[in-house]
Amino acid sequence: MDSFTIQVSFLSGLIALVTSIIITKKLIPILRKQKILSPDMNKKDRPLIPEMGGIGVIFAFFLAMNFSLFWISTLDSRLLAMVLFTIMGVAFVGIMDDLLDLHQLTKTVLPFVIAIPLGIYLHDEALTLPLFGSVSMGFWMVILIPLGITTATNLTNILEGFNGLGAGLGIIMTTTLIIISFVTEKLDGLFLLIPLLGALIGFYYYNRFPSKIFPGDTLLFFQGATIGCAAIIGNLKTIAAILFLPLLVEFILKARGKFPAENHGIIKDDGTLTYDGKVHSLSHLLMKYFKVTEKQLVTILWMVEAILCVVMISITYWLGPEYAW
């Protein structure tokens, strides 16, 4: 990726940022009028907040992508088509889930099926593993790539329920992958990551505490799929998987309770949240054993992810690009 392409990518990120701010602001009254609302469970009066804010992020992202594609002619057109098909398809699953409340199995199977064409196209790509180096997986990539997209999609969605948490985690992870891409000179995924970052920052302006709009699975599915695709084509699969570790822990905790657990707690008079049941979430752990407000809880979870991200950036910087997987 040459300097001109990088400049275009950053300009597309700025376009995504501005567009996301504008569209999200206009979406709030529209969604409220259409009664696409969800209660804010961690507020005393449980106000109804517009849902499906991810629509604005998706629109901003694809507008920025169109700008990039007008100027950048070096991208593999077939790979680009497979990537955008995967991202848009998974985003559509998120929209359907917000509107129809899909079964968990459906939300797992559909992203896998949607990502199969990408897996077929990249079936001859080698997988780089720590200690083992480059390993040719052959036909197994047809399964591994859809599995990776499905995992990223569903894990991104699993730790949500607090103002700004999901979008904030997406911003931290995306920023980290951008930095690591430059450190390792593996820049192929930047044309996805930079517009995604801009769109997420624009949305977060309205999603931060106290939220004026919620992301919905529309955003979270789209976010996970985009990060997953960027990691795959940027050859940063293992690093991206490590960045998802806190969300994997959340998945394991939720699996212990067979996934019915909600993340909200009981609000005390001083604004802190408490939780008295079994621990089936990282948020349950914090509310049960620490005196935290919603903002503090979100900040702690961000810090956990940020520390992990700093560790991964440090490893790739000090050990060199050959240790970036």
C-alpha positions in Angstrom: 0.0 0.0 0.0 1.6 3.2 -1.1 1.5 6.6 0.6 -1.3 7.9 -1.7 -3.5 5.0 -0.8 -2.8 5.5 2.9 -3.8 9.2 2.5 -7.0 8.2 0.7 -7.8 5.7 3.5 -7.4 8.4 6.2 -9.5 10.8 4.2 -12.2 8.1 3.9 -12.0 7.8 7.7 -12.7 11.5 8.1 -15.6 11.2 5.7 -17.0 8.3 7.7 -16.6 10.3 11.0 -18.5 13.3 9.7 -21.2 11.3 8.0 -21.7 9.1 11.0 -22.2 12.1 13.3 -24.7 13.7 10.8 -26.7 10.5 10.1 -26.8 9.3 13.7 -28.2 12.7 14.9 -31.0 12.5 12.3 -31.7 8.8 13.1 -32.5 9.5 16.7 -35.9 11.2 16.1 -36.7 8.9 13.2 -36.2 5.7 15.3 -38.2 7.3 18.2 -41.1 8.2 15.9 -41.1 4.6 14.5 -41.0 3.3 18.1 -37.8 1.3 17.6 -36.9 1.7 21.2 -35.3 -0.2 24.1 -35.3 0.6 27.8 -32.0 1.7 29.3 -31.9 -0.9 32.0 -29.2 0.7 34.1 -31.1 3.9 34.8 -33.6 4.3 37.6 -36.5 5.5 35.4 -35.5 3.1 32.5 -36.0 5.6 29.7 -36.8 4.3 26.2 -33.8 4.9 23.9 -33.8 4.6 20.1 -32.2 1.2 19.0 -30.5 0.2 15.7 -28.1 3.1 15.6 -25.8 0.9 13.7 -27.7 1.9 10.5 -25.9 5.2 10.5 -22.5 3.6 11.0 -23.1 1.2 8.1 -24.2 4.0 5.8 -21.2 6.1 6.8 -18.8 3.2 6.3 -20.0 2.3 2.8 -20.1 6.0 1.7 -16.4 6.3 2.8 -15.6 3.0 1.1 -17.1 4.3 -2.2 -14.8 7.3 -1.9 -11.8 5.0 -1.4 -12.7 2.8 -4.3 -13.0 5.8 -6.6 -9.3 6.7 -6.0 -7.7 3.3 -5.2 -7.3 1.0 -8.1 -4.8 -1.5 -6.6 -7.3 -3.6 -4.6 -8.1 -7.1 -5.7 -11.7 -6.6 -7.1 -12.8 -10.1 -6.5 -11.5 -10.2 -2.9 -13.1 -6.8 -2.3 -16.4 -8.1 -3.5 -16.2 -11.1 -1.2 -15.2 -9.0 1.8 -18.0 -6.4 1.2 -20.5 -9.2 0.6 -19.6 -10.8 3.9 -19.7 -7.5 5.9 -23.0 -6.4 4.4 -24.5 -9.9 4.8 -23.6 -10.1 8.5 -24.9 -6.5 9.0 -28.2 -7.6 7.5 -28.3 -10.5 10.1 -27.9 -7.9 12.8 -30.8 -5.8 11.4 -33.0 -8.9 11.3 -32.1 -9.7 14.9 -33.0 -6.2 16.1 -36.3 -6.4 14.3 -37.2 -10.1 14.7 -35.2 -11.3 17.7 -33.5 -14.2 16.0 -32.7 -17.4 17.9 -29.0 -17.7 19.0 -28.4 -20.7 16.7 -29.7 -18.7 13.8 -27.4 -15.8 14.6 -24.5 -18.3 14.7 -25.2 -20.2 11.5 -26.1 -17.3 9.2 -22.8 -15.4 9.5 -20.9 -18.7 8.9 -22.9 -19.4 5.7 -22.5 -15.8 4.5 -18.7 -16.0 5.0 -18.3 -19.3 3.0 -17.6 -17.5 -0.4 -14.8 -15.5 1.3 -13.4 -18.8 2.7 -13.6 -20.4 -0.8 -11.8 -17.5 -2.4 -9.0 -17.6 0.2 -8.8 -21.4 0.4 -5.2 -21.5 -0.7 -4.0 -18.9 1.8 -1.5 -20.1 4.4 -2.3 -19.6 8.1 0.6 -18.1 10.2 0.8 -19.7 13.6 3.0 -18.8 16.6 6.1 -21.1 16.8 5.0 -23.0 13.7 5.2 -20.2 11.1 3.3 -20.4 7.9 1.1 -23.5 7.7 -0.9 -24.4 4.6 -4.4 -25.4 5.6 -5.8 -26.1 2.2 -9.5 -26.8 2.1 -9.8 -26.2 5.9 -9.6 -22.5 5.2 -13.1 -22.8 3.7 -14.3 -23.7 7.3 -11.8 -21.7 9.4 -12.5 -18.3 7.8 -16.3 -18.5 8.1 -15.7 -19.8 11.7 -13.5 -16.8 12.4 -16.1 -14.3 11.1 -18.9 -16.0 13.0 -16.8 -15.9 16.2 -15.9 -12.2 15.8 -19.5 -11.3 15.0 -21.0 -13.1 18.0 -18.3 -12.2 20.5 -18.6 -8.5 19.7 -22.3 -8.7 20.6 -21.9 -10.6 23.9 -20.7 -7.9 26.3 -23.2 -5.1 25.7 -25.9 -3.4 27.8 -24.0 -0.4 29.1 -23.8 3.1 27.6 -20.9 3.3 25.1 -19.4 -0.1 26.0 -19.7 -1.9 22.7 -18.7 1.0 20.5 -15.9 1.9 22.8 -14.5 -1.6 22.7 -14.7 -1.5 18.9 -12.8 1.8 18.8 -10.1 0.4 21.0 -9.7 -2.8 19.0 -9.8 -1.1 15.6 -7.2 1.6 16.7 -5.0 -1.2 17.9 -5.2 -3.1 14.7 -4.4 0.1 12.7 -1.3 0.7 14.9 -0.1 -2.9 14.5 -0.7 -2.8 10.8 1.7 0.1 10.5 4.2 -1.4 13.0 4.3 -4.7 11.0 3.8 -3.1 7.6 0.8 -5.3 7.0 -1.4 -2.6 5.6 -3.9 -4.6 3.5 -6.7 -4.3 6.0 -6.4 -0.5 6.5 -9.0 0.3 3.8 -11.6 -1.4 6.1 -10.2 -0.4 9.6 -9.8 3.3 9.1 -13.4 4.0 7.8 -14.7 1.7 10.5 -12.8 3.7 13.2 -14.2 7.0 11.8 -17.7 5.8 11.7 -17.5 4.3 15.2 -16.1 7.5 16.7 -19.0 9.5 15.1 -21.5 7.1 16.5 -19.9 7.1 20.0 -20.5 10.8 20.3 -24.2 10.0 20.7 -23.8 6.6 22.3 -21.6 7.7 25.2 -23.1 8.0 28.7 -25.9 9.0 28.9 -26.8 7.4 25.6 -29.1 9.1 23.2 -29.1 6.0 20.9 -28.2 2.3 21.2 -26.1 0.4 18.6 -28.3 -2.7 18.4 -27.0 -5.9 16.9 -27.0 -4.0 13.7 -23.8 -2.2 14.7 -22.3 -4.9 16.8 -22.6 -7.6 14.1 -21.3 -5.2 11.4 -18.4 -4.2 13.7 -17.3 -7.7 14.4 -17.5 -8.8 10.8 -15.5 -5.8 9.6 -12.8 -6.3 12.2 -12.7 -10.1 11.3 -12.4 -9.4 7.6 -9.7 -6.8 8.1 -7.7 -9.2 10.3 -8.0 -12.0 7.7 -6.9 -10.0 4.7 -4.3 -8.1 6.7 -2.8 -11.4 8.0 -3.3 -10.4 11.6 -5.7 -13.3 12.5 -4.0 -14.5 15.6 -3.5 -11.0 17.0 -7.1 -10.1 16.4 -8.2 -13.4 18.1 -6.1 -12.4 21.2 -7.8 -9.0 21.3 -11.1 -10.8 21.5 -10.0 -12.7 24.7 -12.1 -10.6 27.2 -15.1 -11.2 25.0 -14.3 -14.9 24.9 -14.2 -14.9 28.7 -17.6 -13.3 28.7 -18.8 -16.0 26.3 -17.6 -18.7 28.7 -19.3 -17.1 31.6 -22.6 -16.7 29.7 -22.3 -20.3 28.5 -22.2 -21.5 32.1 -25.6 -19.9 32.6 -26.9 -21.2 29.2 -27.0 -17.6 27.9 -30.1 -16.1 29.6 -28.1 -13.7 31.8 -28.7 -10.0 31.4 -25.9 -7.5 32.1 -27.9 -4.9 34.0 -27.8 -4.6 37.8 -29.8 -3.0 40.6 -29.4 0.8 40.8 -28.8 2.1 44.3 -29.5 5.7 45.5 -25.9 6.7 45.1 -25.9 5.7 41.5 -23.8 2.5 41.9 -24.9 -0.8 40.5 -25.2 -4.1 42.5 -25.8 -7.7 41.4 -26.7 -10.5 43.8 -27.1 -13.5 41.5 -24.7 -16.0 40.0 -21.8 -14.6 38.1 -22.5 -15.1 34.4 -20.8 -12.0 33.0 -17.7 -9.8 33.6 -20.2 -7.0 34.5 -21.8 -9.3 37.1 -18.3 -9.8 38.7 -17.7 -6.0 38.9 -21.2 -5.2 40.2 -21.1 -8.0 42.8 -17.7 -7.4 44.3 -17.0 -3.7 43.6 -18.8 -0.5 44.2 -19.1 0.9 40.7 -21.3 3.2 38.7 -22.2 2.4 35.1 -19.6 4.9 33.8 -16.9 3.3 36.1 -17.9 -0.2 35.0 -17.6 0.7 31.4 -14.2 2.4 32.0 -12.8 -0.7 33.8 -13.8 -3.0 30.9 -12.3 -0.6 28.4 -9.1 -0.5 30.5 -8.9 -4.3 30.5 -9.1 -4.3 26.7 -6.7 -1.4 26.4 -4.1 -3.1 28.5 -4.3 -6.2 26.4 -4.0 -4.0 23.3 -0.9 -2.2 24.6 0.7 -5.6 25.4 0.1 -6.8 21.8 1.4 -3.5 20.3 4.5 -3.8 22.5 5.1 -7.4 21.5 4.8 -6.7 17.8 7.0 -3.6 18.1 9.9 -5.1 20.1 9.9 -8.6 18.5 9.4 -7.4 15.0 6.9 -8.0 12.1 7.8 -11.7 11.8 6.1 -12.3 15.2 2.8 -10.7 14.0 0.4 -13.4 13.1 
